[in-house]
C-alpha cells in the first residue's frame, strides 16, 4: 500500500500510464497487491505463478503496458512483466544517476 502526497502519487500514476489528466484528489492512495495461483503450474517459473494488481482510489486498474499479458478481468499482471515495467523507475546505478553535481568554484 502506498499513501502519500499528491506530488508523489501523481508521478507514480503517470509512470504506469494511469494518470487520466486530472491530478490525484486529497487522500488518494495506491495499493499494489500480490497474488499467487492457488494451483501453481509446476512447468512454469515461480514468478509466472504470481500476479500483481494495482488499485487506485480502491479501483482495480488495467496497466496499459501489461495489456497483452494480463489475465482475468485484465487487471492482473504477471509479476515478471510488472517487474519489467517497474524497472524503468529504479536507478541502475544509484550513485551515478542520483548524484547532485558539486558546485564549481
N, CA, C and O of each residue as an XYZ file, in Angstrom:
420
protein
N       0.857     -1.172      0.000
C       0.000      0.000      0.000
C       0.895      1.223      0.000
O       1.908      1.253      0.699
N       0.540      2.209     -0.760
C       1.326      3.428     -0.851
C       0.385      4.602     -0.707
O      -0.519      4.780     -1.523
N       0.585      5.394      0.313
C      -0.235      6.569      0.527
C       0.695      7.725      0.830
O       1.546      7.636      1.715
N       0.533      8.789      0.108
C       1.441      9.914      0.279
C       0.795     11.170     -0.292
O      -0.409     11.214     -0.544
N       1.613     12.173     -0.486
C       1.123     13.423     -1.057
C       0.825     13.256     -2.538
O       1.345     12.357     -3.198
N      -0.011     14.131     -3.036
C      -0.349     14.081     -4.458
C       0.885     14.219     -5.342
O       0.911     13.711     -6.463
N       1.903     14.904     -4.836
C       3.111     15.130     -5.630
C       3.960     13.863     -5.783
O       4.880     13.844     -6.601
N       3.679     12.830     -5.031
C       4.367     11.553     -5.224
C       3.452     10.522     -5.890
O       3.926      9.684     -6.657
N       2.168     10.573     -5.611
C       1.231      9.647     -6.240
C       1.049      9.994     -7.713
O       0.978      9.093     -8.549
N       0.972     11.266     -8.045
C       0.786     11.701     -9.434
C       1.861     11.165    -10.365
O       1.529     10.561    -11.385
N       3.152     11.366    -10.047
C       4.198     10.829    -10.924
C       4.188      9.303    -11.015
O       4.505      8.746    -12.066
N       3.828      8.625     -9.929
C       3.757      7.166     -9.969
C       2.651      6.724    -10.932
O       2.843      5.805    -11.728
N       1.502      7.380    -10.853
C       0.411      7.076    -11.787
C       0.839      7.365    -13.229
O       0.541      6.592    -14.139
N       1.532      8.478    -13.425
C       1.996      8.833    -14.769
C       2.980      7.788    -15.284
O       2.930      7.414    -16.456
N       3.861      7.321    -14.428
C       4.840      6.313    -14.833
C       4.184      5.023    -15.294
O       4.642      4.396    -16.249
N       3.124      4.630    -14.626
C       2.397      3.416    -15.017
C       1.338      3.704    -16.078
O       0.556      2.828    -16.447
N       1.327      4.944    -16.559
C       0.370      5.395    -17.585
C      -1.078      5.258    -17.118
O      -1.960      4.860    -17.880
N      -1.301      5.599    -15.844
C      -2.638      5.531    -15.258
C      -3.228      6.909    -14.957
O      -4.377      7.013    -14.527
N      -2.454      7.952    -15.180
C      -2.930      9.309    -14.898
C      -3.914      9.700    -16.001
O      -3.582      9.665    -17.186
N      -5.112     10.066    -15.600
C      -6.170     10.355    -16.579
C      -6.270     11.834    -16.946
O      -7.269     12.255    -17.529
N      -5.278     12.608    -16.623
C      -5.301     14.029    -16.953
C      -5.679     14.911    -15.788
O      -5.461     16.122    -15.825
N      -6.249     14.313    -14.743
C      -6.576     15.099    -13.556
C      -5.627     14.717    -12.429
O      -5.211     13.564    -12.311
N      -5.294     15.698    -11.610
C      -4.355     15.478    -10.517
C      -5.029     14.650     -9.424
O      -6.237     14.782     -9.226
N      -4.288     13.802     -8.707
C      -4.888     12.973     -7.645
C      -5.581     13.834     -6.577
O      -5.013     14.821     -6.111
N      -6.790     13.463     -6.198
C      -7.510     14.234     -5.180
C      -6.939     14.019     -3.776
O      -6.106     13.140     -3.557
N      -7.398     14.830     -2.842
C      -6.983     14.728     -1.448
C      -7.241     13.309     -0.934
O      -8.264     12.703     -1.254
N      -6.314     12.788     -0.143
C      -6.401     11.466      0.484
C      -6.358     10.325     -0.541
O      -6.930      9.262     -0.304
N      -5.692     10.537     -1.662
C      -5.534      9.487     -2.671
C      -4.657      8.366     -2.134
O      -3.858      8.567     -1.219
N      -4.817      7.195     -2.711
C      -3.963      6.070     -2.325
C      -3.798      5.118     -3.489
O      -4.625      5.052     -4.399
N      -2.707      4.388     -3.427
C      -2.418      3.339     -4.394
C      -2.130      2.074     -3.597
O      -1.355      2.097     -2.641
N      -2.750      0.984     -3.992
C      -2.446     -0.318     -3.392
C      -1.875     -1.200     -4.491
O      -2.453     -1.314     -5.572
N      -0.737     -1.823     -4.209
C      -0.136     -2.772     -5.139
C      -0.230     -4.135     -4.471
O       0.435     -4.403     -3.470
N      -1.065     -4.986     -5.044
C      -1.382     -6.271     -4.429
C      -0.653     -7.400     -5.148
O      -0.528     -7.397     -6.373
N      -0.179     -8.357     -4.374
C       0.497     -9.532     -4.922
C      -0.398    -10.750     -4.717
O      -0.861    -11.007     -3.606
N      -0.641    -11.498     -5.794
C      -1.474    -12.696     -5.749
C      -0.658    -13.898     -6.190
O       0.263    -13.778     -6.998
N      -1.010    -15.062     -5.647
C      -0.364    -16.313     -6.014
C      -1.435    -17.294     -6.479
O      -2.507    -17.383     -5.880
N      -1.142    -18.022     -7.537
C      -2.095    -19.037     -8.008
C      -2.326    -20.051     -6.894
O      -1.385    -20.432     -6.197
N      -3.557    -20.485     -6.723
C      -3.845    -21.497     -5.700
C      -3.363    -22.866     -6.156
O      -3.016    -23.720     -5.339
N      -3.346    -23.067     -7.477
C      -2.822    -24.313     -8.038
C      -1.704    -23.949     -9.007
O      -1.937    -23.804    -10.207
N      -0.472    -23.800     -8.473
C       0.641    -23.400     -9.343
C       0.893    -24.393    -10.464
O       0.687    -25.596    -10.305
N       1.334    -23.883    -11.579
C       1.711    -24.717    -12.710
C       3.163    -25.136    -12.502
O       4.047    -24.282    -12.562
N       3.440    -26.404    -12.262
C       4.816    -26.851    -11.990
C       5.760    -26.664    -13.175
O       6.978    -26.713    -13.007
N       5.205    -26.448    -14.383
C       6.035    -26.282    -15.574
C       6.502    -24.835    -15.767
O       7.277    -24.551    -16.680
N       6.037    -23.933    -14.921
C       6.421    -22.525    -15.067
C       7.303    -22.096    -13.902
O       7.382    -22.775    -12.878
N       7.959    -20.964    -14.080
C       8.822    -20.444    -13.008
C       7.967    -19.900    -11.863
O       6.760    -19.703    -12.007
N       8.608    -19.666    -10.747
C       7.930    -19.149     -9.564
C       7.210    -17.834     -9.877
O       6.069    -17.630     -9.462
N       7.885    -16.945    -10.610
C       7.292    -15.643    -10.956
C       6.031    -15.793    -11.799
O       5.111    -14.984    -11.680
N       5.975    -16.817    -12.648
C       4.817    -16.993    -13.519
C       3.571    -17.442    -12.764
O       2.479    -17.460    -13.332
N       3.717    -17.796    -11.522
C       2.579    -18.180    -10.694
C       2.131    -17.047     -9.779
O       1.279    -17.244     -8.912
N       2.711    -15.848     -9.973
C       2.363    -14.678     -9.164
C       1.892    -13.545    -10.071
O       2.372    -13.382    -11.192
N       0.953    -12.778     -9.564
C       0.370    -11.679    -10.319
C       0.261    -10.449     -9.427
O       0.147    -10.554     -8.206
N       0.298     -9.287    -10.061
C       0.196     -8.017     -9.354
C      -1.029     -7.281     -9.878
O      -1.320     -7.288    -11.074
N      -1.735     -6.648     -8.953
C      -2.856     -5.785     -9.333
C      -2.643     -4.435     -8.663
O      -2.308     -4.366     -7.480
N      -2.837     -3.374     -9.418
C      -2.719     -2.022     -8.884
C      -4.126     -1.464     -8.700
O      -4.949     -1.500     -9.615
N      -4.385     -0.952     -7.509
C      -5.669     -0.288     -7.236
C      -5.386      1.174     -6.928
O      -4.509      1.489     -6.124
N      -6.119      2.048     -7.561
C      -6.019      3.485     -7.316
C      -7.383      3.960     -6.865
O      -8.386      3.748     -7.547
N      -7.414      4.603     -5.709
C      -8.677      5.028     -5.087
C      -9.622      3.834     -4.949
O     -10.833      3.952     -5.139
N      -9.043      2.693     -4.616
C      -9.743      1.424     -4.391
C     -10.366      0.829     -5.660
O     -11.203     -0.070     -5.576
N      -9.964      1.320     -6.821
C     -10.478      0.792     -8.088
C      -9.362      0.018     -8.785
O      -8.287      0.572     -9.014
N      -9.594     -1.263     -9.130
C      -8.578     -2.022     -9.871
C      -8.295     -1.355    -11.212
O      -9.214     -0.959    -11.928
N      -7.010     -1.237    -11.540
C      -6.593     -0.548    -12.751
C      -5.987     -1.536    -13.753
O      -5.353     -2.517    -13.366
N      -6.191     -1.264    -15.032
C      -5.561     -2.045    -16.096
C      -4.301     -1.301    -16.505
O      -4.369     -0.165    -16.972
N      -3.158     -1.937    -16.331
C      -1.897     -1.321    -16.723
C      -1.753     -1.422    -18.242
O      -1.684     -2.526    -18.782
N      -1.708     -0.285    -18.936
C      -1.609     -0.324    -20.395
C      -0.406     -1.125    -20.901
O      -0.504     -1.786    -21.935
N       0.708     -1.079    -20.202
C       1.907     -1.791    -20.646
C       1.843     -3.294    -20.358
O       2.755     -4.034    -20.726
N       0.777     -3.743    -19.706
C       0.622     -5.166    -19.397
C      -0.637     -5.734    -20.066
O      -1.076     -6.840    -19.749
N      -1.194     -4.980    -20.972
C      -2.463     -5.345    -21.590
C      -2.442     -6.736    -22.238
O      -3.396     -7.500    -22.089
N      -1.374     -7.064    -22.946
C      -1.301     -8.338    -23.668
C      -1.129     -9.534    -22.734
O      -1.600    -10.630    -23.037
N      -0.453     -9.328    -21.595
C      -0.153    -10.431    -20.692
C      -1.156    -10.567    -19.544
O      -1.154    -11.582    -18.846
N      -2.005     -9.569    -19.339
C      -2.926     -9.557    -18.199
C      -3.902    -10.728    -18.274
O      -4.238    -11.215    -19.353
N      -4.344    -11.163    -17.100
C      -5.308    -12.268    -17.041
C      -6.556    -11.812    -16.292
O      -6.623    -10.695    -15.779
N      -7.536    -12.704    -16.244
C      -8.777    -12.415    -15.537
C      -9.498    -11.251    -16.192
O      -9.749    -11.256    -17.398
N      -9.827    -10.258    -15.385
C     -10.538     -9.090    -15.901
C      -9.601     -8.059    -16.522
O     -10.017     -6.938    -16.816
N      -8.335     -8.435    -16.723
C      -7.369     -7.541    -17.340
C      -6.606     -6.677    -16.356
O      -5.797     -5.839    -16.756
N      -6.860     -6.879    -15.060
C      -6.169     -6.078    -14.043
C      -5.051     -6.851    -13.351
O      -4.318     -6.280    -12.543
N      -4.910     -8.133    -13.652
C      -3.876     -8.965    -13.030
C      -2.697     -9.114    -13.991
O      -2.802     -9.756    -15.035
N      -1.594     -8.516    -13.619
C      -0.397     -8.502    -14.454
C       0.597     -9.524    -13.904
O       0.848     -9.532    -12.699
N       1.169    -10.383    -14.744
C       2.185    -11.328    -14.251
C       3.319    -10.576    -13.550
O       3.765     -9.526    -14.013
N       3.770    -11.128    -12.437
C       4.817    -10.479    -11.650
C       6.043    -10.163    -12.487
O       6.611     -9.078    -12.363
N       6.461    -11.089    -13.334
C       7.664    -10.844    -14.145
C       7.470     -9.636    -15.059
O       8.399     -8.848    -15.236
N       6.295     -9.477    -15.635
C       6.022     -8.318    -16.505
C       5.948     -7.036    -15.674
O       6.453     -5.996    -16.096
N       5.321     -7.104    -14.496
C       5.234     -5.936    -13.619
C       6.636     -5.474    -13.213
O       6.903     -4.275    -13.136
N       7.524     -6.431    -12.955
C       8.911     -6.078    -12.618
C       9.590     -5.372    -13.784
O      10.327     -4.407    -13.579
N       9.349     -5.843    -15.003
C       9.918     -5.187    -16.190
C       9.419     -3.748    -16.302
O      10.204     -2.827    -16.529
N       8.122     -3.565    -16.142
C       7.528     -2.230    -16.235
C       8.094     -1.325    -15.141
O       8.437     -0.171    -15.401
N       8.192     -1.847    -13.923
C       8.650     -1.056    -12.776
C      10.137     -0.742    -12.833
O      10.591      0.213    -12.202
N      10.898     -1.529    -13.577
C      12.349     -1.329    -13.612
C      12.736      0.033    -14.174
O      13.826      0.530    -13.893
N      11.858      0.643    -14.963
C      12.164      1.962    -15.512
C      12.229      3.047    -14.428
O      12.792      4.118    -14.658
N      11.661      2.779    -13.262
C      11.653      3.752    -12.168
C      12.824      3.564    -11.206
O      13.072      4.415    -10.352
N      13.538      2.455    -11.343
C      14.606      2.118    -10.406
C      15.954      2.428    -11.043
O      16.273      1.897    -12.107
N      16.744      3.280    -10.406
C      18.058      3.591    -10.984
C      18.920      2.336    -11.124
O      18.929      1.481    -10.239
N      19.624      2.233    -12.214
C      20.538      1.110    -12.427
C      21.826      1.329    -11.634
O      22.403      0.388    -11.090
N      22.268      2.595    -11.578
C      23.446      2.970    -10.812
C      23.059      4.189     -9.971
O      23.194      5.332    -10.409
N      22.581      3.924     -8.773
C      22.057      4.980     -7.915
C      23.060      6.113     -7.703
O      22.707      7.287     -7.817
N      24.294      5.769     -7.400
C      25.324      6.784     -7.141
C      25.470      7.726     -8.332
O      25.533      8.945     -8.168
N      25.521      7.160     -9.513
C      25.736      7.956    -10.721
C      24.485      8.741    -11.129
O      24.575      9.928    -11.440
N      23.338      8.093    -11.129
C      22.115      8.721    -11.623
C      21.489      9.712    -10.647
O      20.794     10.634    -11.071
N      21.722      9.539     -9.357
C      21.094     10.397     -8.361
C      22.061     11.370     -7.704
O      21.697     12.065     -6.755
N      23.273     11.422     -8.195
C      24.268     12.293     -7.592
C      23.947     13.759     -7.894
O      23.603     14.128     -9.017
N      24.074     14.568     -6.858
C      23.876     16.002     -7.012
C      25.220     16.592     -7.441
O      26.227     16.410     -6.757
N      25.233     17.298     -8.574
C      26.507     17.842     -9.056
C      27.101     18.826     -8.030
O      26.392     19.627     -7.420
N      28.397     18.734     -7.871
C      29.094     19.657     -6.977
C      29.238     21.003     -7.670
O      29.497     21.083     -8.871
N      29.067     22.037     -6.896
C      29.209     23.383     -7.458
C      30.670     23.662     -7.753
O      31.554     23.376     -6.945
N      30.901     24.219     -8.908
C      32.288     24.569     -9.267
C      32.628     25.910     -8.655
O      31.791     26.810     -8.594
N      33.866     26.035     -8.203
C      34.312     27.290     -7.580
C      34.978     28.168     -8.579
O      35.419     29.266     -8.239
